[in-house]
Amino acid sequence: MGKIIIKKGDITTEKVDAIVNAANSRLAGGGGVDGAIHRAAGPSVLEECAKFGGCRTGEAVMTGAGELPAGCIIHTPGPRWRGGSSGEIGLLRNCYRNSFRLARDRSLKSIAFPAISTGVYGFPIEKAAEIALGEGLKFRDDFDEIIYVCFSSGDHEVYTRAYDKLKR
Ligand code: APR
């Protein structure tokens, strides 16, 4: 059974088989973690992204990792929060599910996630953490390590509380 790790940090430094990028449906790069990943990875990743002609919200695609220490990058556009009655919860769940499936189907053993949709896209972090960790518990037998990289101490506290609640 894989280890679930919650840590504060910068996902671009993670030395794992795959890091997950909170992308947009155009796979065009952007700010937030998307911007940080493309800045650190270098232009080859954006060039590879362009070949997909976009990616639907909740779906996931894989590219190389350029200059990053990670083995590859899984790009998944999360849903923009619109109050919770436009299918956002199911779409965010799909981001995690499809990223896990993509990694599992390539026998990858370690994967790191940012808090998808909780920045620019405004998804409430408490609910997002529950969804992220809930999917991790379902896929943990397929991985050695599942890492949730929180960019702020506040997010780290929310994830830790959510995980304590789920484990009960
Ligand atoms: N490492 C880990 N997490 C990070 C990093 C980093 N280097 N930089 C930012 N984050 C965190 C944010 O603090 C937030 O908790 O990633 C989480 C997701 O926030 P965003 O990056 O804003 O992503 P999202 O809310 O999914 O919005 C996606 O923003 O950057 C654009 O192109 C992107 O259009 C897309 C939208």
Boltz pocket constraint, residues with backbone or C-beta under 6 A from the ligand:
constraints:
  - pocket:
      binder: B
      contacts: [[A, 9], [A, 10], [A, 11], [A, 12], [A, 22], [A, 23], [A, 24], [A, 29], [A, 30], [A, 31], [A, 32], [A, 33], [A, 34], [A, 35], [A, 36], [A, 37], [A, 78], [A, 114], [A, 115], [A, 116], [A, 117], [A, 118], [A, 119], [A, 120], [A, 121], [A, 122], [A, 149], [A, 150], [A, 151], [A, 152], [A, 155]]
      max_distance: 6.0
